[in-house]
């Protein structure tokens, strides 16, 4: 399973699988997937929550 690192602006929030992060942040799994999408990353103006896929 893929792992993601979640950031809000420059602040690191947490790292783990999409299911773990969804449970930890109180959102749906689809939200974690959305956070790492190219569309969400393009909309980032510096303080948006984003997820980065960790290899």
C-alpha distances in whole Angstrom, upper triangle without the diagonal:
4,7,10,13,16,20,23,25,25,24,21,20,16,13,10,7,9,10,11,13,14,16,17,19,20,19,17,13,15,17,14,13,16,17,15,17,20,22,22,22,25,27,26,29,28,27,25,21,19,15,14,11,11,10
4,7,10,13,17,20,22,22,21,18,17,14,11,8,6,8,10,11,12,13,16,16,17,19,18,16,12,14,15,12,11,14,14,12,14,17,19,19,18,22,23,22,26,25,24,22,18,15,12,10,7,7,8
4,7,10,13,17,19,19,18,14,14,11,7,5,4,7,10,9,9,12,14,14,15,17,16,16,12,14,14,11,11,14,13,11,14,17,19,18,17,21,22,21,24,22,22,19,16,13,10,9,6,5,7
4,6,10,13,15,15,14,11,11,8,6,5,6,7,10,10,8,11,13,13,13,16,14,14,12,13,12,8,9,12,10,8,12,14,17,15,14,18,19,17,20,19,18,16,12,10,6,5,4,5,9
4,7,10,12,12,11,8,8,6,4,7,9,10,13,11,9,12,14,13,12,16,15,16,14,15,13,10,11,13,10,9,13,15,17,15,14,17,18,16,18,16,15,14,11,8,5,5,6,7,10
4,7,10,10,9,6,5,6,6,9,10,10,13,12,8,11,13,11,10,13,13,14,13,14,11,8,11,12,8,9,12,15,16,13,12,16,16,13,16,14,12,10,7,6,4,6,9,10,14
4,6,6,5,5,5,7,9,12,14,14,16,15,12,14,16,14,12,15,15,17,16,17,14,11,14,13,10,10,14,15,16,13,12,15,14,11,13,10,9,8,6,5,6,8,11,13,16
4,6,5,7,7,10,12,15,17,16,18,17,13,15,17,15,12,15,15,17,17,18,14,13,15,14,11,12,15,16,16,13,12,15,13,10,11,8,6,6,4,6,9,11,15,16,20
4,6,8,10,13,15,18,20,19,22,21,17,18,21,18,16,19,18,20,20,20,17,16,17,16,12,14,16,16,16,13,11,14,12,9,9,5,4,6,6,8,11,12,16,18,21
4,7,9,12,14,18,20,20,23,21,18,20,22,19,17,21,20,23,22,22,19,17,19,19,15,15,18,18,19,16,14,16,15,12,11,8,8,9,9,10,12,12,16,17,20
4,6,10,12,16,19,19,21,19,15,18,19,16,15,18,19,21,21,22,19,16,19,19,15,16,19,20,20,17,16,18,17,14,14,11,9,10,9,10,12,13,16,16,20
4,6,9,12,15,16,18,16,13,15,17,14,13,17,17,19,19,20,17,15,17,18,14,14,18,19,20,17,16,19,19,15,16,13,12,12,10,10,10,11,14,13,17
4,7,11,13,13,15,13,10,12,13,10,9,13,14,16,16,18,15,13,16,16,13,14,18,20,21,17,16,20,19,16,18,15,13,12,9,10,10,12,14,14,18
4,7,10,11,12,10,7,11,12,9,9,13,14,16,15,17,15,12,15,16,13,14,18,20,21,18,18,21,21,18,20,18,16,15,11,11,10,11,12,12,15
4,7,9,11,9,7,11,12,10,11,14,15,16,14,16,15,11,13,16,13,13,17,19,21,18,18,21,22,19,22,19,18,17,13,12,9,9,10,9,12
4,7,8,6,6,10,11,10,11,14,14,14,12,15,14,11,12,15,14,13,17,20,22,19,19,23,23,21,24,22,21,19,15,14,10,11,10,9,12
4,5,5,6,8,10,10,12,14,13,12,9,12,12,9,10,14,13,13,15,19,21,19,19,23,23,22,25,24,22,20,16,14,11,11,9,10,12
4,6,5,6,9,10,10,12,10,9,6,8,9,6,7,10,10,11,13,17,18,16,17,21,21,20,23,22,21,18,14,13,10,11,10,11,14
4,6,5,6,9,10,10,10,8,6,9,10,8,10,13,13,14,16,20,21,19,20,24,24,23,26,25,23,20,17,16,13,15,14,15,17
4,6,5,6,9,10,10,10,9,12,12,10,12,15,14,15,18,22,23,20,21,25,25,23,26,25,23,20,16,16,13,15,14,14,17
4,5,5,6,8,8,9,8,11,10,7,10,13,11,13,16,19,20,17,18,22,21,20,22,21,19,16,13,12,10,12,12,13,16
4,6,5,6,5,5,5,8,8,6,10,11,11,13,16,19,19,17,18,22,21,20,23,22,19,17,13,13,11,14,14,16,19
4,6,5,7,8,8,12,11,10,13,15,15,17,19,23,23,20,22,25,24,23,26,25,22,19,16,16,15,17,17,19,21
4,6,8,10,11,14,12,11,14,16,15,17,20,23,23,20,21,25,24,22,24,23,20,18,14,15,14,16,17,18,21
4,6,9,10,12,10,9,13,14,12,15,18,21,21,18,19,22,21,19,21,20,17,15,11,13,12,15,17,18,22
4,7,9,12,10,10,14,15,14,17,19,22,22,19,21,24,22,21,23,22,19,17,14,15,15,18,19,21,24
4,7,8,6,8,11,11,11,14,16,19,19,16,18,21,20,19,22,21,18,15,12,13,13,17,18,20,23
4,5,5,7,9,10,11,14,15,19,18,16,18,21,20,20,23,23,21,17,14,14,14,17,17,19,22
4,5,5,7,9,10,12,13,17,17,15,17,21,20,20,23,23,21,18,15,14,12,14,14,16,19
4,5,5,6,9,10,11,14,14,13,15,18,18,18,22,22,20,17,14,13,12,14,14,17,20
4,5,5,6,9,10,13,13,11,13,16,15,15,18,19,17,13,11,10,10,13,14,17,20
4,5,5,7,9,13,13,11,12,16,15,15,18,18,16,13,10,8,7,10,10,13,16
4,5,6,7,10,11,10,12,15,15,15,19,19,18,15,12,10,8,10,9,13,15
4,5,5,9,8,7,9,12,12,13,16,17,16,12,10,9,8,11,12,15,18
4,6,9,9,6,7,11,11,10,14,14,13,9,7,5,5,8,10,13,17
4,7,8,7,7,10,11,11,15,15,14,11,9,6,5,6,7,11,13
4,5,5,6,9,10,11,15,16,16,13,12,9,8,9,10,14,16
4,6,5,6,9,10,14,15,16,13,13,10,10,10,12,15,17
4,5,5,6,9,12,14,15,12,13,11,12,13,15,18,21
4,5,5,7,10,12,12,9,9,7,9,11,14,17,20
4,5,5,9,10,11,9,9,7,9,10,12,15,18
4,6,8,11,12,10,12,10,13,13,16,19,21
4,6,9,10,8,10,10,13,15,18,21,23
4,6,7,5,8,8,11,13,16,19,22
4,6,7,10,11,14,16,19,22,25
4,6,9,10,13,15,18,20,24
4,7,9,13,15,18,20,24
4,6,10,13,16,19,22
4,7,10,14,16,20
4,7,10,13,16
4,7,9,13
4,6,10
4,6
4
